[in-house]
Amino acid sequence: MSEKTTFELIYDVIGQVPYGRVATYGQIAALAGNKRWARVVGYALHAISRDSDIPWYRVVKKNGEVFGGVESLGGRYQTELLQEEGVGFVDGYVDMEHYQWKKVAF
């Protein structure tokens, strides 16, 4: 039996983020096993194939900013997907107080 790769650990955590909630890169990193992996979370997200069912769009910056900013093509798409799940935005940023997933690493 082989151990999971870092990306697999990250994908497992992203898969746990509930519908209608978001998590930060740092939060995903900590829950995957290393709070210093926030940048690695970004690399893992970039490596997800288009046909994946991993809810990549539920991962945002700690200030609630979406990928590339709300004005970018990717940011508009991510915003649309989150809004379809009922996630609220304030001035182009996810309302983190109300929509951040509250699970924390121990």
N, C-alpha and C positions, 0 to 999 in steps of 0.2 A: 504494500500500500504506500503510495507516494504522498508527500506533504503537498498542501496547496501552495500555489505560487502567490506572490504578493498581490498580483492583479486579481486572482481568484478570491482571495480574502476580501479585497476591496469590493468586488462585484457582489459577494455574498451580503456584505453590509448594505450596499446600495439597494439590493433587492428587498431589504427589510424596511426601508423607508416607506411609511404608510401613504396610501392614496390621500391626496390633499395636504400633504406635509412636505417640507424640504429639510435638507441637512446641509451643513457646510462641508467644504473640503477637509478642514481640520477635524471636524466631528467624525467624518467617515474614516479619516486616517487613524484617529484614536481608537475608534471601535474596531478597526481592522488589526490593531495591535501595536501601532507606533504613531504617537501624536506628531512626529516629525515627517510623516509621509504625505502631507497635504499636497505637495507638488507632484508626488507619485500618483496621487488620486487623479490629478489632472491628466497625467500621461495615460493612466488606465482608461479614463473616460474617452480620450482621443482614440484609443485602440479598439473601442467597441464597434462592432460591425453594424451596418445600417439595419440588418434584419434581426438584431438582438432584441430580446424582450426585457433587458435590464433598463429600469427607469432612470436613465442618465440625467434626464431633465430635472430631477428632484434634488440635484446637487448644485448649490449656489455659493457665492462668496459669503464671508461672514457678515457683510453689510447688507446682504440680500440681493446683490447685483447678479444678473444672469450672465451666462457665457458671452463674452465679447461686448457686453453692454446691451441695453434694450434696443438701441438703434441698429445693431448689426443684424445681418440675416439670421445667424444662429440664435442670437438673443431674442429676436422677434418670434422665432419658432418655439424656443424654450418657453417664453412668456405665454404664448398661445396654449401650449400643452399644459402648463401649470394652471392657467385660468380655466381651462376645460375641467380641471379637477377641483375648482373652487378656491384656489390659492389667491389671496388678495395682494394687491400691490399699492404702494404709496409712492408717488413721484417716480415711477419706473423701477422701484426696488420692491422685492418681496417684503411684506410686513412680517418680519422675523418674530416679533413678539407674539403674534397670533398663529403663525404657520410653521414655525420651526419644530421639528421633531424633538421631543424632550429626552430621548434616550441618551444616556451618557456612558462613557467607558469607566470601568472600575479598575 
